[in-house]
Amino acid sequence: MNKATNIALATAVTGLIALAGTAATTATAVAAEAKEKCYGVAKAGKNDCATKTSSCAGTSKVDGQKDAFIMVPKGLCDRLAGGSTESK
């Protein structure tokens, strides 16, 4: 291969790597935005964060505790039995 071919090949590979990185970053950002807190559906000990009655994740006392939440895809919470986007 000559020098011009090597440069063209290196440029193409660099462009593909940059494009893949951009796509991965965009997918992560979209996934992060498409979540919501869903109260009242977490199993005991499986909540995602502190509640009014406990200090950290994984400390809910009962299944379906009204102030314990888990993160779910946006729009799913309203379809879950007992689910609410607002703490009770």
C-alpha positions in Angstrom: 0.0 0.0 0.0 1.2 3.5 -0.7 1.2 6.4 1.7 -2.1 8.0 0.4 -4.0 4.7 0.8 -2.7 4.4 4.4 -3.8 7.9 5.2 -7.3 7.4 3.6 -7.7 4.1 5.5 -6.7 5.6 8.8 -9.1 8.6 8.3 -12.0 6.2 7.5 -11.3 4.1 10.6 -11.1 7.2 12.8 -14.3 8.5 11.5 -16.1 5.2 12.2 -14.8 5.1 15.7 -16.0 8.7 16.3 -19.4 7.9 14.8 -19.8 4.8 17.1 -18.9 6.9 20.2 -21.4 9.5 19.3 -24.2 6.9 18.8 -23.4 5.3 22.1 -23.5 8.6 23.9 -26.8 9.6 22.3 -28.4 6.2 23.2 -27.3 6.5 26.8 -28.7 10.1 27.1 -32.0 9.0 25.6 -32.2 6.0 27.9 -31.5 8.2 30.9 -34.2 10.7 30.0 -36.8 8.0 29.3 -37.2 6.9 33.0 -39.5 7.9 35.8 -40.0 7.1 39.5 -42.7 4.6 40.1 -44.0 4.5 43.7 -45.9 1.6 45.3 -44.6 -1.2 43.1 -41.2 -2.0 44.6 -40.7 -5.4 46.4 -39.5 -5.3 50.0 -35.8 -4.4 50.1 -35.7 -3.6 46.4 -36.5 0.2 46.3 -34.1 2.4 44.3 -33.6 5.3 46.8 -34.4 6.6 50.3 -38.1 6.8 51.4 -39.9 8.9 54.0 -39.4 6.1 56.5 -36.0 4.7 55.5 -32.6 6.2 54.7 -31.3 4.5 51.6 -31.9 2.2 48.7 -32.9 -1.4 49.4 -34.5 -0.7 52.8 -38.3 -0.7 52.0 -40.0 -2.9 54.6 -43.0 -4.3 52.7 -44.0 -5.1 49.1 -45.8 -2.1 47.5 -44.7 0.4 50.2 -46.4 3.7 49.1 -43.3 5.9 49.5 -40.7 3.6 48.0 -40.0 3.8 44.3 -38.1 2.1 41.5 -37.1 3.6 38.2 -39.1 2.3 35.2 -39.3 3.3 31.5 -41.5 6.4 31.1 -45.1 5.6 30.7 -44.9 2.1 32.3 -45.8 3.1 35.9 -49.4 4.1 35.0 -50.0 0.6 33.6 -48.7 -1.2 36.7 -51.2 -2.3 39.4 -50.6 0.0 42.4 -48.1 2.1 40.5 -48.1 5.9 40.8 -45.7 8.6 39.7 -46.4 10.5 42.9 -45.4 9.4 46.5 -48.4 8.7 48.7 
